[in-house]
Amino acid sequence: MKSILSALAEQNRLNIVEILRKGPHNVGELVQETGLRQPQISKHLRVLSEAGIVQVMPIANRRVYELRREAFTELDLWLNSYIHIWEES
């Protein structure tokens, strides 16, 4: 959980996740949508991948990234564990 939160805490990575929420994208598309350079995108994607937030699908000579459902299920379960705080208030 800590690695997921840490990865999402950086604004550029959060922006990439928001873009990927619309569907899979390759690195070039992420460069265009974010305005970041390719090495920056690759670095952020590596962090997101290591945190288990994205996965890569090699298609021909391209690498297409998409969100991993498991990371968001884990995040949802963690957040829901705090619901009792507000329900008891």
N, C-alpha and C positions, 0 to 999 in steps of 0.2 A: 504494500500500500504506500509506503513512504516513497518508493522510487516513482510511482505513478504521480503522486502529488508534487514531488520535486520536479519532474519533467514538465508537468502542466503549469508550474509556477512561472516559467519563462514565457514572456508575451509572444515571441515569434513562434515558439512551439505550440502554444495555445491557438494562435492564428492558423497554423498548419492543420491542427486537429479540426478546427472549425471548417476549413476548406474540405478536408477529407470526409467530413460529415455528409457532404453532398454526394460522395462516391469516390471510387478509386481515381488517383491521379499519378502521372509520372513526374519525375523530377523537373522536367522542362515546364510542365504546366504549373507546378508549384512555384517555380522561379517567376513565371509570368504573373501569377496571382498575388504573390507576396511582395515582389520587387526586390527580393534578396538575391544575392549571387548564388550560383550553383554550389560552390564549396560550403557556404553557410547552410543552405538547405540540406545538403548531405550530412553535415554535422548534426543538425537538429533532428533529422530523420534517424540517425544512428542512436541518439539519446532516446527518442521515442520508441525505437525498436527494442533497445536494451531494457526499457521500462515495461515492455509488453503491450504498448499502446497501439503500435502499428505493426503490420506484417508486409513483407515484400513478395510480389509475385513476378518472377522473371517471365517476360513475354517477348520472344524473339531477342532483339538486342536492347530492349528497354526494361526498366525496373518500375513496376507499378506498385504504389503503396495504398494500403487500405487500413481502416481502423479494425482493431480486434475487439470483438464483443466481450471477451472474457475480462479485459481490463475495466470496462465500464460496468460490468456486472459486479466485479469486486468493489469498485468505487461506490456503486449504488448500495450494496450491502453494508459497507462501512458507514455511509451517510445515514442510512436507515437505523443503524444502531444508536443514533443520537435522538431519534424521534421521541423517545419516552421523556426526554427533558422538556420538550414543548407540550406534550400531551398531559404531563403532570402539572403544568403551570396553570 
